[in-house]
Amino acid sequence: MLEFTIPGEPNGQGRPRFAKVGGFVKVYDPDKSRNYKAFVKLLAVEAVKENNWNCTDLAVLVRINAYISIPSSKPKKFKEGAMAGLILPTKKPDVDNIFKCVTDAISGIIYNDDKQIVQSVIIKKYSEHPRVDVTVEII
């Protein structure tokens, strides 16, 4: 099992952007997604080294817990409910976009290809410390 944390606000995979270059259409990630993926890759490489993990070609389970910061504009009752887990975030980023962004970034570092993901658990909650906790287990 390999675990690591991505500090800061969770980021979802952005919509692809298109540009015409020399008569051809080029597709690329938006800057925000590209930068976040680079940060995740850096953290994944560190986690792999620290845990003596070898990039696997076996089936894996990926667990992602995304913690969104509580909006400061919300009343005290809301904040208390959010911290107790009674109020859950229903705002962006979507859990599927968070999952896609993280799993694309760690592909080729923790596992060879994201087609190896056969099970996933994605949870989005509020926290005073925004982050994404990632766990990968070989099945």
LODREN-478031 format. One record per residue: residue number from 1; residue in three letters; x, y, z of N, C-alpha, C, CB in turn. Coordinates in nm, 4 decimals, m for minus. Glycine has a CB too. Example, Ala and Ser with C-alpha at 12.3 -4.5 7.8 and 13.67 -1.06 7.14 Angstrom:
# LODREN-478031
SITE    i   aa    n.east   n.north      n.up   ca.east  ca.north     ca.up    c.east   c.north      c.up   cb.east  cb.north     cb.up
SITE    1  ala    1.3190   m0.5690    0.7800    1.2300   m0.4500    0.7800    1.3200   m0.3300    0.7800    1.1308   m0.4473    0.9046
SITE    2  ser    1.2850   m0.2250    0.7080    1.3670   m0.1060    0.7140    1.2900    0.0030    0.7870    1.4084   m0.0598    0.5725
END
This chain:
# LODREN-478031
SITE    i   aa    n.east   n.north      n.up   ca.east  ca.north     ca.up    c.east   c.north      c.up   cb.east  cb.north     cb.up
SITE    1  met    0.0854   m0.1180    0.0000    0.0000    0.0000    0.0000    0.0897    0.1239    0.0000   m0.0970    0.0000    0.1233
SITE    2  leu    0.0500    0.2223   m0.0770    0.1237    0.3481   m0.0861    0.0276    0.4625   m0.0556    0.1890    0.3657   m0.2273
SITE    3  glu    0.0696    0.5524    0.0333   m0.0132    0.6665    0.0709    0.0686    0.7939    0.0592   m0.0687    0.6501    0.2144
SITE    4  phe    0.0029    0.9006    0.0127    0.0651    1.0324    0.0148   m0.0432    1.1393    0.0143    0.1608    1.0506   m0.1058
SITE    5  thr   m0.0042    1.2602    0.0530   m0.0983    1.3716    0.0637   m0.0584    1.4831   m0.0310   m0.1050    1.4240    0.2080
SITE    6  ile   m0.1589    1.5409   m0.0955   m0.1398    1.6566   m0.1828   m0.1953    1.7766   m0.1071   m0.2111    1.6376   m0.3240
SITE    7  pro   m0.1095    1.8624   m0.0522   m0.1602    1.9769    0.0244   m0.2260    2.0812   m0.0651   m0.0471    2.0415    0.1033
SITE    8  gly   m0.3186    2.1569   m0.0085   m0.3861    2.2633   m0.0828   m0.5221    2.2204   m0.1335   m0.3008    2.3080   m0.1986
SITE    9  glu   m0.5921    2.3152   m0.1928   m0.7266    2.2897   m0.2463   m0.7227    2.1823   m0.3553   m0.7879    2.4201   m0.3025
SITE   10  pro   m0.8140    2.0863   m0.3497   m0.8230    1.9872   m0.4568   m0.8542    2.0549   m0.5905   m0.9307    1.8819   m0.4238
SITE   11  asn   m0.7983    1.9996   m0.6947   m0.8167    2.0548   m0.8283   m0.8699    1.9447   m0.9192   m0.6834    2.1141   m0.8841
SITE   12  gly   m0.9682    1.9765   m0.9987   m1.0234    1.8806   m1.0930   m0.9603    1.8949   m1.2301   m1.1734    1.8970   m1.1031
SITE   13  gln   m0.9745    1.7909   m1.3093   m0.9270    1.7940   m1.4471   m1.0098    1.8955   m1.5249   m0.9354    1.6528   m1.5128
SITE   14  gly   m0.9435    1.9925   m1.5850   m1.0129    2.0936   m1.6641   m1.0485    2.0426   m1.8026   m0.9281    2.2182   m1.6757
SITE   15  arg   m1.1367    2.1139   m1.8683   m1.1743    2.0779   m2.0059   m1.0539    2.0963   m2.0974   m1.2948    2.1642   m2.0558
SITE   16  pro   m1.0360    2.0061   m2.1931   m0.9225    2.0218   m2.2849   m0.9366    2.1492   m2.3674   m0.9110    1.8997   m2.3779
SITE   17  arg   m0.8240    2.2067   m2.4010   m0.8194    2.3271   m2.4842   m0.7677    2.2876   m2.6221   m0.7288    2.4383   m2.4195
SITE   18  phe   m0.8097    2.3637   m2.7226   m0.7710    2.3333   m2.8599   m0.7031    2.4548   m2.9221   m0.8939    2.2908   m2.9436
SITE   19  ala   m0.6009    2.4302   m3.0018   m0.5316    2.5376   m3.0728   m0.4958    2.4865   m3.2121   m0.4032    2.5848   m2.9947
SITE   20  lys   m0.5058    2.5748   m3.3088   m0.4699    2.5388   m3.4448   m0.3240    2.5788   m3.4665   m0.5646    2.6079   m3.5492
SITE   21  val   m0.2419    2.4786   m3.5019   m0.0993    2.5020   m3.5220   m0.0595    2.4453   m3.6576   m0.0147    2.4378   m3.4074
SITE   22  gly   m0.0240    2.5319   m3.7493    0.0209    2.4876   m3.8815   m0.0783    2.4001   m3.9546    0.1487    2.4142   m3.8685
SITE   23  gly   m0.2041    2.4305   m3.9453   m0.3057    2.3526   m4.0153   m0.3529    2.2303   m3.9385   m0.2532    2.3097   m4.1475
SITE   24  phe   m0.2935    2.2032   m3.8233   m0.3332    2.0905   m3.7396   m0.3944    2.1423   m3.6093   m0.2119    1.9981   m3.7103
SITE   25  val   m0.4818    2.0636   m3.5521   m0.5418    2.1005   m3.4241   m0.4639    2.0316   m3.3121   m0.6936    2.0615   m3.4192
SITE   26  lys   m0.4183    2.1114   m3.2171   m0.3439    2.0611   m3.1018   m0.4367    2.0654   m2.9799   m0.2128    2.1453   m3.0769
SITE   27  val   m0.4395    1.9570   m2.9028   m0.5204    1.9504   m2.7818   m0.4252    1.9544   m2.6619   m0.6105    1.8207   m2.7796
SITE   28  tyr   m0.4586    2.0370   m2.5623   m0.3719    2.0469   m2.4451   m0.4529    2.0747   m2.3192   m0.2670    2.1564   m2.4652
SITE   29  asp   m0.3896    2.0444   m2.2037   m0.4513    2.0703   m2.0730   m0.4467    2.2188   m2.0424   m0.3804    1.9902   m1.9612
SITE   30  pro   m0.5478    2.2712   m1.9724   m0.5399    2.4096   m1.9257   m0.4234    2.4236   m1.8269   m0.6742    2.4535   m1.8593
SITE   31  asp   m0.3700    2.5447   m1.8133   m0.2547    2.5687   m1.7260   m0.2765    2.5188   m1.5841   m0.2226    2.7157   m1.7226
SITE   32  lys   m0.3935    2.5456   m1.5287   m0.4221    2.5069   m1.3899   m0.4115    2.3546   m1.3729   m0.5634    2.5558   m1.3481
SITE   33  ser   m0.4689    2.2785   m1.4640   m0.4632    2.1318   m1.4575   m0.3204    2.0828   m1.4777   m0.5562    2.0688   m1.5633
SITE   34  arg   m0.2513    2.1405   m1.5744   m0.1141    2.0991   m1.6043   m0.0222    2.1223   m1.4842   m0.0610    2.1751   m1.7269
SITE   35  asn   m0.0358    2.2385   m1.4205    0.0478    2.2704   m1.3047    0.0159    2.1793   m1.1856    0.0291    2.4173   m1.2649
SITE   36  tyr   m0.1123    2.1539   m1.1626   m0.1522    2.0669   m1.0522   m0.0999    1.9251   m1.0744   m0.3057    2.0656   m1.0369
SITE   37  lys   m0.1110    1.8739   m1.1975   m0.0608    1.7402   m1.2288    0.0897    1.7310   m1.2070   m0.0950    1.7031   m1.3729
SITE   38  ala    0.1626    1.8357   m1.2428    0.3075    1.8366   m1.2224    0.3396    1.8294   m1.0730    0.3708    1.9632   m1.2853
SITE   39  phe    0.2631    1.9011   m0.9912    0.2809    1.8994   m0.8465    0.2512    1.7603   m0.7906    0.1905    2.0046   m0.7798
SITE   40  val    0.1432    1.6986   m0.8370    0.1057    1.5640   m0.7923    0.2137    1.4636   m0.8318   m0.0310    1.5223   m0.8522
SITE   41  lys    0.2666    1.4746   m0.9528    0.3733    1.3848   m0.9986    0.4948    1.3949   m0.9077    0.4131    1.4173   m1.1438
SITE   42  leu    0.5321    1.5166   m0.8729    0.6466    1.5396   m0.7845    0.6246    1.4700   m0.6496    0.6696    1.6915   m0.7637
SITE   43  leu    0.5064    1.4863   m0.5920    0.4744    1.4230   m0.4638    0.4695    1.2703   m0.4759    0.3404    1.4755   m0.4113
SITE   44  ala    0.4190    1.2203   m0.5876    0.4120    1.0755   m0.6101    0.5518    1.0162   m0.6218    0.3304    1.0441   m0.7368
SITE   45  val    0.6410    1.0831   m0.6916    0.7794    1.0354   m0.7056    0.8463    1.0290   m0.5682    0.8606    1.1280   m0.8013
SITE   46  glu    0.8248    1.1315   m0.4854    0.8800    1.1320   m0.3495    0.8252    1.0156   m0.2679    0.8486    1.2650   m0.2791
SITE   47  ala    0.6936    0.9906   m0.2771    0.6304    0.8813   m0.2023    0.6838    0.7459   m0.2474    0.4778    0.8858   m0.2194
SITE   48  val    0.7046    0.7294   m0.3765    0.7578    0.6044   m0.4311    0.8985    0.5791   m0.3760    0.7602    0.6088   m0.5866
SITE   49  lys    0.9820    0.6825   m0.3738    1.1186    0.6678   m0.3224    1.1196    0.6374   m0.1729    1.1994    0.7947   m0.3498
SITE   50  glu    1.0380    0.7091   m0.0965    1.0340    0.6910    0.0485    0.9850    0.5521    0.0892    0.9451    0.7962    0.1109
SITE   51  asn    0.8959    0.4949    0.0103    0.8345    0.3661    0.0445    0.8908    0.2483   m0.0341    0.6866    0.3735    0.0222
SITE   52  asn    0.9971    0.2706   m0.1115    1.0567    0.1650   m0.1947    0.9512    0.0923   m0.2782    1.1313    0.0641   m0.1066
SITE   53  trp    0.8629    0.1694   m0.3387    0.7530    0.1168   m0.4204    0.8031    0.0987   m0.5630    0.6284    0.2117   m0.4167
SITE   54  asn    0.7677   m0.0106   m0.6245    0.7996   m0.0319   m0.7656    0.6743   m0.0112   m0.8481    0.8582   m0.1735   m0.7894
SITE   55  cys    0.6876    0.0573   m0.9592    0.5751    0.0789   m1.0499    0.5187   m0.0583   m1.0873    0.6188    0.1600   m1.1782
SITE   56  thr    0.3900   m0.0776   m1.0610    0.3296   m0.2096   m1.0791    0.2487   m0.2197   m1.2078    0.2410   m0.2422   m0.9611
SITE   57  asp    0.2333   m0.3435   m1.2533    0.1449   m0.3696   m1.3674    0.0265   m0.4556   m1.3244    0.2225   m0.4389   m1.4817
SITE   58  leu    0.0050   m0.4659   m1.1911   m0.1058   m0.5427   m1.1361   m0.2297   m0.4547   m1.1175   m0.0652   m0.6062   m1.0027
SITE   59  ala   m0.3418   m0.5185   m1.0887   m0.4666   m0.4454   m1.0633   m0.4541   m0.3681   m0.9320   m0.5886   m0.5430   m1.0583
SITE   60  val   m0.5090   m0.2464   m0.9299   m0.4987   m0.1625   m0.8107   m0.6340   m0.1042   m0.7691   m0.3995   m0.0498   m0.8352
SITE   61  leu   m0.6398   m0.0713   m0.6394   m0.7507    0.0035   m0.5807   m0.6959    0.1414   m0.5499   m0.8095   m0.0673   m0.4509
SITE   62  val   m0.7658    0.2454   m0.5926   m0.7254    0.3829   m0.5639   m0.8319    0.4469   m0.4763   m0.7042    0.4649   m0.6954
SITE   63  arg   m0.7878    0.4979   m0.3611   m0.8760    0.5647   m0.2662   m0.8347    0.7112   m0.2605   m0.8696    0.4977   m0.1240
SITE   64  ile   m0.9298    0.8001   m0.2840   m0.9023    0.9437   m0.2805   m0.9995    1.0111   m0.1853   m0.9125    1.0060   m0.4221
SITE   65  asn   m0.9439    1.0793   m0.0850   m1.0223    1.1612    0.0063   m0.9847    1.3061   m0.0204   m0.9974    1.1215    0.1567
SITE   66  ala   m1.0789    1.3807   m0.0754   m1.0556    1.5220   m0.1079   m1.1196    1.6078    0.0006   m1.1132    1.5584   m0.2494
SITE   67  tyr   m1.0407    1.6952    0.0577   m1.0882    1.7834    0.1646   m1.0889    1.9268    0.1138   m0.9995    1.7705    0.2922
SITE   68  ile   m1.2087    1.9844    0.1037   m1.2316    2.1192    0.0533   m1.2371    2.2154    0.1717   m1.3629    2.1264   m0.0309
SITE   69  ser   m1.1812    2.3342    0.1569   m1.1870    2.4308    0.2668   m1.3305    2.4816    0.2850   m1.0905    2.5495    0.2404
SITE   70  ile   m1.3631    2.5125    0.4097   m1.4966    2.5627    0.4434   m1.5013    2.7108    0.4069   m1.5301    2.5405    0.5960
SITE   71  pro   m1.6001    2.7530    0.3281   m1.6077    2.8948    0.2899   m1.6167    2.9849    0.4139   m1.7296    2.9192    0.1977
SITE   72  ser   m1.5354    3.0876    0.4173   m1.5334    3.1784    0.5327   m1.6614    3.2601    0.5438   m1.4139    3.2720    0.5236
SITE   73  ser   m1.7369    3.2714    0.4354   m1.8602    3.3497    0.4361   m1.9779    3.2766    0.5014   m1.8967    3.3872    0.2949
SITE   74  lys   m1.9605    3.1488    0.5296   m2.0690    3.0691    0.5868   m2.0833    3.0967    0.7364   m2.0443    2.9191    0.5626
SITE   75  pro   m2.2066    3.0824    0.7893   m2.2292    3.1056    0.9324   m2.1652    2.9958    1.0192   m2.3799    3.1133    0.9609
SITE   76  lys   m2.1551    3.0242    1.1466   m2.0911    2.9340    1.2422   m2.1569    2.7967    1.2449   m2.0942    2.9946    1.3810
SITE   77  lys   m2.2902    2.7923    1.2377   m2.3630    2.6644    1.2385   m2.3245    2.5775    1.1187   m2.5149    2.6895    1.2381
SITE   78  phe   m2.3084    2.6406    1.0038   m2.2668    2.5685    0.8835   m2.1277    2.5094    0.9050   m2.2680    2.6624    0.7594
SITE   79  lys   m2.0360    2.5918    0.9560   m1.8982    2.5463    0.9778   m1.8929    2.4293    1.0756   m1.8118    2.6615    1.0299
SITE   80  glu   m1.9737    2.4376    1.1822   m1.9779    2.3281    1.2796   m2.0301    2.2001    1.2151   m2.0658    2.3662    1.4000
SITE   81  gly   m2.1359    2.2123    1.1350   m2.1919    2.0964    1.0646   m2.0948    2.0378    0.9641   m2.3201    2.1348    0.9943
SITE   82  ala   m2.0214    2.1253    0.8962   m1.9225    2.0803    0.7978   m1.8084    2.0050    0.8660   m1.8669    2.2002    0.7186
SITE   83  met   m1.7613    2.0562    0.9790   m1.6521    1.9911    1.0512   m1.6959    1.8571    1.1100   m1.6006    2.0825    1.1623
SITE   84  ala   m1.8236    1.8463    1.1465   m1.8767    1.7214    1.2025   m1.9094    1.6198    1.0920   m2.0028    1.7503    1.2863
SITE   85  gly   m1.9005    1.6604    0.9662   m1.9322    1.5711    0.8549   m2.0802    1.5620    0.8242   m1.8802    1.4350    0.8837
SITE   86  leu   m2.1593    1.6510    0.8840   m2.3036    1.6506    0.8599   m2.3399    1.7265    0.7329   m2.3768    1.7111    0.9786
SITE   87  ile   m2.2555    1.8210    0.6934   m2.2754    1.8966    0.5695   m2.1591    1.8628    0.4770   m2.2845    2.0525    0.5964
SITE   88  leu   m2.1915    1.8205    0.3575   m2.0892    1.7805    0.2604   m2.0841    1.8797    0.1450   m2.1168    1.6383    0.2073
SITE   89  pro   m1.9672    1.8979    0.0846   m1.9542    1.9943   m0.0253   m2.0201    1.9444   m0.1533   m1.8072    2.0241   m0.0518
SITE   90  thr   m2.1075    2.0261   m0.2073   m2.1718    1.9931   m0.3346   m2.1323    2.0960   m0.4394   m2.3262    1.9873   m0.3192
SITE   91  lys   m2.0134    2.1507   m0.4251   m1.9629    2.2496   m0.5201   m1.8458    2.1895   m0.5970   m1.9200    2.3804   m0.4473
SITE   92  lys   m1.7976    2.2638   m0.6930   m1.6837    2.2177   m0.7722   m1.5593    2.2170   m0.6861   m1.6629    2.3065   m0.8967
SITE   93  pro   m1.4645    2.1323   m0.7173   m1.4568    2.0411   m0.8308   m1.5356    1.9120   m0.8074   m1.3119    2.0080   m0.8602
SITE   94  asp   m1.5816    1.8529   m0.9165   m1.6544    1.7261   m0.9116   m1.5581    1.6144   m0.8708   m1.7208    1.6945   m1.0495
SITE   95  val   m1.6100    1.5127   m0.8011   m1.5233    1.4029   m0.7575   m1.4608    1.3295   m0.8762   m1.6024    1.3043   m0.6715
SITE   96  asp   m1.5345    1.3144   m0.9848   m1.4780    1.2434   m1.1003   m1.3637    1.3221   m1.1640   m1.5871    1.2164   m1.2046
SITE   97  asn   m1.3720    1.4545   m1.1620   m1.2641    1.5363   m1.2173   m1.1409    1.5357   m1.1268   m1.3123    1.6798   m1.2386
SITE   98  ile   m1.1619    1.5331   m0.9952   m1.0497    1.5212   m0.9018   m0.9797    1.3873   m0.9253   m1.0983    1.5334   m0.7533
SITE   99  phe   m1.0597    1.2813   m0.9338   m1.0061    1.1462   m0.9561   m0.9251    1.1410   m1.0854   m1.1206    1.0425   m0.9609
SITE  100  lys   m0.9806    1.1939   m1.1924   m0.9132    1.1897   m1.3224   m0.7805    1.2651   m1.3195   m1.0038    1.2483   m1.4308
SITE  101  cys   m0.7803    1.3813   m1.2567   m0.6593    1.4620   m1.2496   m0.5484    1.3893   m1.1731   m0.6896    1.5966   m1.1836
SITE  102  val   m0.5825    1.3336   m1.0581   m0.4834    1.2641   m0.9749   m0.4357    1.1360   m1.0418   m0.5420    1.2322   m0.8368
SITE  103  thr   m0.5286    1.0536   m1.0902   m0.4887    0.9253   m1.1482   m0.4099    0.9418   m1.2780   m0.6113    0.8400   m1.1738
SITE  104  asp   m0.4400    1.0434   m1.3563   m0.3591    1.0713   m1.4759   m0.2169    1.1096   m1.4363   m0.4232    1.1840   m1.5602
SITE  105  ala   m0.2050    1.1880   m1.3298   m0.0739    1.2364   m1.2871    0.0146    1.1244   m1.2334   m0.0903    1.3436   m1.1814
SITE  106  ile   m0.0439    1.0285   m1.1618    0.0381    0.9231   m1.1002    0.0573    0.8013   m1.1909   m0.0251    0.8789   m0.9696
SITE  107  ser   m0.0106    0.8001   m1.3048    0.0059    0.6922   m1.4015    0.1484    0.6947   m1.4558   m0.0973    0.7048   m1.5168
SITE  108  gly    0.2124    0.5781   m1.4582    0.3503    0.5696   m1.5033    0.4505    0.5886   m1.3903    0.3752    0.6716   m1.6102
SITE  109  ile    0.4010    0.6243   m1.2721    0.4879    0.6421   m1.1548    0.4550    0.5355   m1.0505    0.4713    0.7851   m1.0940
SITE  110  ile    0.3266    0.5224   m1.0177    0.2824    0.4263   m0.9166    0.2323    0.2979   m0.9831    0.1714    0.4878   m0.8282
SITE  111  tyr    0.1666    0.3126   m1.0960    0.1232    0.1990   m1.1768    0.1486    0.2366   m1.3220   m0.0289    0.1628   m1.1515
SITE  112  asn    0.1563    0.1356   m1.4089    0.1922    0.1614   m1.5490    0.0867    0.2384   m1.6266    0.2186    0.0320   m1.6186
SITE  113  asp   m0.0398    0.2048   m1.6061   m0.1472    0.2671   m1.6825   m0.2736    0.2713   m1.5984   m0.1722    0.1913   m1.8147
SITE  114  asp   m0.3552    0.3748   m1.6155   m0.4757    0.3856   m1.5326   m0.5830    0.2813   m1.5664   m0.5344    0.5237   m1.5474
SITE  115  lys   m0.5625    0.2023   m1.6702   m0.6556    0.0918   m1.6968   m0.6425   m0.0171   m1.5913   m0.6308    0.0326   m1.8366
SITE  116  gln   m0.5355   m0.0129   m1.5106   m0.5140   m0.1102   m1.4034   m0.6023   m0.0817   m1.2817   m0.3674   m0.1104   m1.3619
SITE  117  ile   m0.6649    0.0344   m1.2771   m0.7528    0.0682   m1.1654   m0.8820   m0.0100   m1.1830   m0.7803    0.2228   m1.1578
SITE  118  val   m0.9048   m0.1042   m1.0909   m1.0245   m0.1877   m1.0998   m1.1254   m0.1553   m0.9900   m0.9862   m0.3344   m1.0926
SITE  119  gln   m1.0808   m0.0815   m0.8883   m1.1704   m0.0359   m0.7830   m1.1279    0.1045   m0.7429   m1.1688   m0.1329   m0.6602
SITE  120  ser   m1.2279    0.1847   m0.7037   m1.1950    0.3196   m0.6576   m1.2951    0.3635   m0.5514   m1.1939    0.4199   m0.7760
SITE  121  val   m1.2461    0.4461   m0.4607   m1.3297    0.5088   m0.3598   m1.2922    0.6561   m0.3614   m1.3102    0.4435   m0.2163
SITE  122  ile   m1.3918    0.7426   m0.3807   m1.3667    0.8865   m0.3870   m1.4621    0.9546   m0.2895   m1.3850    0.9421   m0.5333
SITE  123  ile   m1.4059    1.0295   m0.1968   m1.4863    1.0981   m0.0967   m1.4471    1.2451   m0.0953   m1.4679    1.0342    0.0439
SITE  124  lys   m1.5475    1.3315   m0.0886   m1.5236    1.4757   m0.0819   m1.5880    1.5278    0.0454   m1.5801    1.5497   m0.2083
SITE  125  lys   m1.5073    1.5934    0.1299   m1.5554    1.6457    0.2574   m1.5003    1.7868    0.2783   m1.5140    1.5524    0.3748
SITE  126  tyr   m1.5527    1.8528    0.3802   m1.4981    1.9818    0.4216   m1.3890    1.9599    0.5255   m1.6095    2.0736    0.4779
SITE  127  ser   m1.2941    2.0525    0.5315   m1.1895    2.0489    0.6322   m1.1298    2.1882    0.6479   m1.0803    1.9460    0.5946
SITE  128  glu   m1.0714    2.2131    0.7640   m0.9986    2.3391    0.7836   m0.8631    2.3348    0.7143   m0.9802    2.3681    0.9336
SITE  129  his   m0.8191    2.2138    0.6776   m0.6903    2.1950    0.6101   m0.7150    2.1272    0.4753   m0.5920    2.1101    0.6983
SITE  130  pro   m0.7349    2.2070    0.3691   m0.7638    2.1473    0.2382   m0.6463    2.0632    0.1882   m0.7971    2.2569    0.1357
SITE  131  arg   m0.6815    1.9487    0.1299   m0.5796    1.8562    0.0810   m0.6480    1.7421    0.0067   m0.4922    1.8016    0.1980
SITE  132  val   m0.5668    1.6557   m0.0519   m0.6152    1.5311   m0.1114   m0.5266    1.4187   m0.0573   m0.6124    1.5366   m0.2705
SITE  133  asp   m0.5877    1.3210    0.0085   m0.5155    1.2037    0.0556   m0.5353    1.0925   m0.0459   m0.5638    1.1599    0.1976
SITE  134  val   m0.4243    1.0345   m0.0922   m0.4283    0.9308   m0.1958   m0.3724    0.8019   m0.1391   m0.3487    0.9740   m0.3221
SITE  135  thr   m0.4439    0.6927   m0.1598   m0.3973    0.5596   m0.1210   m0.4098    0.4670   m0.2421   m0.4789    0.5040    0.0013
SITE  136  val   m0.3031    0.3939   m0.2707   m0.3057    0.2963   m0.3798   m0.2690    0.1610   m0.3212   m0.2076    0.3364   m0.4964
SITE  137  glu   m0.3536    0.0610   m0.3460   m0.3305   m0.0746   m0.2974   m0.3312   m0.1715   m0.4151   m0.4374   m0.1148   m0.1925
SITE  138  ile   m0.2384   m0.2650   m0.4126   m0.2392   m0.3726   m0.5129   m0.3430   m0.4740   m0.4691   m0.0967   m0.4399   m0.5289
SITE  139  ile   m0.4268   m0.5161   m0.5623   m0.5331   m0.6146   m0.5307   m0.4848   m0.7540   m0.5680   m0.6666   m0.5809   m0.6067
END
